[in-house]
């Protein structure tokens, strides 16, 4: 495993459809912050995703962080930066749910070769 995280595979039950949707739970430690105003970002290093697939990233409480979608020829190792919503951190960690939607519409946890790395970073902000 290339990134420090606690992984748990679980199932999210949709209240409307009552269907299990598999996902992967990732808990990342917060990096040390500095004193000036900053925003927290998630850096996703994606593997070669299937054409037409989507990687959904949500907070532990279900707020959408963002999606990663292949475009053109998807190469492994491309990095995407997603802004985390305010309040995404819970103490010293951030809990995220990762879920793939396949081209056929099926939902599943991402395979190890589809998400190569995850990390958190602070970026400066202006008020």
C-alpha positions in Angstrom: 0.0 0.0 0.0 1.5 3.3 -1.1 -0.5 5.7 1.1 -1.0 5.8 4.9 -4.7 5.0 5.4 -7.0 2.7 7.3 -9.1 0.9 4.8 -12.4 -0.8 5.4 -14.7 -2.2 2.8 -18.4 -1.6 3.6 -21.8 -1.1 2.1 -23.8 2.0 1.9 -27.6 1.4 2.0 -29.6 3.8 0.0 -32.7 5.0 1.8 -34.7 5.4 -1.4 -33.7 2.2 -3.2 -32.8 0.0 -0.2 -30.0 -1.4 -2.3 -26.4 -2.1 -1.1 -23.8 0.0 -2.9 -20.3 -1.2 -2.2 -17.6 1.3 -1.5 -14.2 1.6 0.1 -13.7 3.7 3.3 -10.4 5.5 3.6 -9.3 7.3 6.6 -6.4 9.7 6.0 -4.4 11.6 8.7 -4.4 15.4 8.5 -1.1 17.0 7.5 0.3 19.6 9.9 -1.3 23.0 9.2 0.5 26.4 9.3 -1.0 29.6 10.8 -2.1 31.4 7.6 -5.6 30.7 6.0 -5.6 27.4 4.2 -8.0 25.0 2.5 -7.7 21.3 2.6 -7.3 19.4 -0.7 -7.4 15.7 -1.5 -4.8 14.5 -4.1 -5.9 11.4 -6.0 -3.5 9.4 -8.1 -5.6 7.4 -10.4 -4.7 4.2 -12.2 -6.0 3.4 -15.7 -9.8 3.8 -15.3 -12.1 2.1 -17.8 -13.5 4.4 -20.5 -16.9 5.7 -19.3 -16.2 4.9 -15.6 -16.5 7.4 -12.8 -14.7 7.4 -9.4 -16.9 9.2 -6.8 -15.3 10.6 -3.7 -17.6 11.5 -0.8 -17.0 12.5 2.8 -17.9 10.0 5.5 -21.2 11.7 6.0 -22.1 11.6 2.3 -21.1 15.0 1.0 -19.7 14.9 -2.6 -16.1 15.9 -2.7 -15.7 15.3 -6.5 -15.4 12.8 -9.3 -12.5 11.5 -11.4 -13.4 10.5 -14.9 -11.2 9.3 -17.7 -11.0 11.4 -20.8 -9.4 10.4 -24.0 -6.7 7.8 -23.4 -6.6 7.4 -19.6 -3.0 6.9 -18.4 -2.1 5.4 -15.0 -0.5 7.8 -12.6 -2.4 11.0 -13.4 -3.1 13.2 -10.3 -6.3 15.0 -9.6 -6.8 17.6 -6.8 -10.2 17.9 -5.2 -11.2 20.5 -2.6 -12.6 19.1 0.6 -15.7 20.7 2.1 -15.4 22.7 5.3 -15.8 20.4 8.3 -14.6 17.3 6.4 -11.9 16.6 9.0 -13.0 14.7 12.1 -10.3 15.3 14.8 -7.0 14.4 13.3 -8.3 12.4 10.3 -10.5 12.7 7.2 -12.8 9.8 6.4 -13.7 9.4 2.7 -15.8 6.9 0.7 -14.6 5.8 -2.7 -17.0 4.3 -5.2 -16.6 3.3 -8.9 -19.5 3.5 -11.3 -18.7 1.2 -14.2 -19.7 2.1 -17.9 -22.7 -0.2 -17.4 -23.9 1.7 -14.3 -22.9 -0.9 -11.7 -21.5 0.5 -8.4 -18.5 -1.1 -6.7 -15.5 -0.4 -4.6 -12.4 0.6 -6.7 -9.8 -2.0 -7.5 -6.3 -1.5 -6.1 -5.0 -0.7 -9.6 -7.6 2.1 -10.1 -6.7 4.3 -7.1 -2.9 4.3 -6.8 -2.6 6.9 -4.1 -4.4 9.4 -1.8 -3.0 12.2 0.2 -4.1 15.4 1.9 -2.5 18.8 1.5 -3.2 22.3 2.6 -3.1 25.1 0.0 -3.1 28.8 0.8 -6.3 30.8 0.5 -7.2 34.4 0.2 -9.9 35.9 2.4 
